[in-house]
């Protein structure tokens, strides 16, 4: 990524392209509007240009309502364009206006510059994908320690992938700060399971062929390792899909285990960085939230060094403890948040964005 000399304080322009918004049921349309509104309020986003056809279920007015609900005082530069409301000037003229208004927004946000911030301002999402037999004993517990350190410093951590928490529900409910949080988690898990079963699926179908080949033969085994990403901190809140994280500490976020749908949802919840562990290799990123890839073993880190940022292999061979690795990961996160390091997924423009259609994905 190379910054424009005209806008040195703007990292880049990103496109959130998708195939949703039209011909969907009402719930999915409302979720899409809430999801996009979540991206608008994400601290990593400086300004927004919205392009709409006009006749779709996900109407601009609905989007504006969702945005107002998330931030009644929203003040970032934002421009709306609806093609079917154009007075017949043609696509070229509309696109010229889109580019012009976007440049005006760039001028505004370029006035902003980096300023010192406490670590309590960091909002970290934790995720795993392409998991292997080492995931639950190296990378996942290492970033779990990172999560505990950040929570101890007053920061925010989000762990998602509800199908991959199947089998460890009681442990997580026991760590909840009160009965309301514990009951809300149980309710969302049951509702998710019901929706999955309605389309002929189930949480037991979550492990992929790659997971099974590497020893994660059941969802419960996979979940036991996956849950370690959240460390040992108390759970302060449970969020449904597209709900923002508003409480400091560790929150559970309802998303599928699917890599892109989960990272897409975490950015909407407000994550400013995502730690993504992998044992088999997963080239996944996000348009607005840098995704840091953490390998569970050194073989993968060396084989796919073009996508891996951190190697947790030293935990396996005994050169580092889980706590030492977790501290190293936190230092990397600080450098990434400060702009001193650019994660591989950002360098490779791995800008994956897939809204979740409820009840379909695991």
Buried (B, 14 or more C-beta within 10 A) or exposed (E): EEEEEEBEBBBBBBEBEBEBBEEBEEEBBBBBBBBBBBBBBBEBBBBBBBBBEEEBBBBBEBBBBBBEEBBEEBEBBBBBBBEEEBEEEEEEEBEEBBEEBBEEBBEEBBEEEEEEEEBEEBBBBBBBBBBBBBBBBBBBBBBBBBBBBBBEEEBBBBBBBBBBBBBBBEEBBEBBBEEEBBEBBBEBBEBBBEBBEEEEBBBBEBBBEBBEEBBBEBBBBBBBBBBBBBBEBEBBBBBBBBBBBEEBBBBBBBBBBBBBBBBBBBBBBBBBBBBBBBBBBBBBBBBBBBBBBBBBBBBBBEEBEEBBBBBBBBBBEEEBEBBBBBBBBBEBBBEBBEEEBBBBBBEEEBBBBBBBBBBBBB
